Amino acid sequence: MDDLNSQIQDAKTDETELNKVLKKYDLDEQLSIEFSEIDKAFRQLEIKYQSLLNTRKFLSNGKN
């Protein structure tokens, strides 16, 4: 019986180790970070595009 208990204890997952693995392979967190970076880049692109439109409009009005 002690041998069986020993095998059970050996087979149990260490909670600290489990948390490290879960954190390392947390796909939801990784996807969230990746989405955040894409969203930031898109917003910067949107701002540049709006600036170009405003500049074009300003320059077009100056020619008339």
C-alpha positions as CSV (number, residue, x, y, z in Angstrom):
1,M,0.0,0.0,0.0
2,D,2.9,2.4,0.7
3,D,4.2,1.7,-2.8
4,L,0.8,2.7,-4.2
5,N,0.7,5.9,-2.2
6,S,4.2,6.7,-3.2
7,Q,3.3,6.3,-6.9
8,I,0.2,8.5,-6.4
9,Q,2.3,11.2,-4.8
10,D,4.8,11.0,-7.6
11,A,2.1,11.3,-10.2
12,K,0.5,14.4,-8.7
13,T,1.2,17.6,-10.5
14,D,3.1,20.2,-8.5
15,E,0.8,23.3,-8.3
16,T,3.7,25.7,-8.8
17,E,4.9,23.9,-11.8
18,L,1.4,23.7,-13.2
19,N,0.9,27.5,-12.8
20,K,4.2,28.1,-14.6
21,V,3.2,25.9,-17.5
22,L,-0.2,27.5,-17.7
23,K,1.3,31.0,-17.7
24,K,3.8,30.0,-20.4
25,Y,1.3,28.5,-22.7
26,D,-1.7,30.9,-21.9
27,L,-3.0,31.2,-25.5
28,D,-5.8,33.6,-24.4
29,E,-3.2,36.0,-23.0
30,Q,-0.9,35.7,-26.0
31,L,-3.8,36.3,-28.4
32,S,-4.9,39.3,-26.3
33,I,-1.5,40.8,-26.5
34,E,-1.2,40.2,-30.2
35,F,-4.6,41.7,-30.8
36,S,-3.7,44.7,-28.7
37,E,-0.5,45.3,-30.8
38,I,-2.5,45.0,-34.0
39,D,-5.2,47.3,-32.8
40,K,-2.5,49.9,-31.8
41,A,-0.9,49.7,-35.2
42,F,-4.2,50.0,-36.9
43,R,-5.1,53.1,-34.9
44,Q,-1.8,54.7,-35.7
45,L,-2.4,54.0,-39.4
46,E,-5.9,55.5,-39.1
47,I,-4.4,58.7,-37.6
48,K,-1.8,58.9,-40.4
49,Y,-4.5,58.3,-43.1
50,Q,-6.7,61.0,-41.6
51,S,-3.8,63.4,-41.4
52,L,-3.0,62.8,-45.1
53,L,-6.7,63.4,-46.0
54,N,-6.7,66.7,-44.1
55,T,-3.4,67.8,-45.7
56,R,-4.7,67.0,-49.1
57,K,-7.9,68.9,-48.4
58,F,-5.9,71.8,-47.1
59,L,-3.6,71.9,-50.1
60,S,-6.5,71.5,-52.5
61,N,-8.3,74.5,-51.0
62,G,-5.1,76.6,-51.2
63,K,-4.8,76.1,-55.0
64,N,-8.3,77.5,-55.7
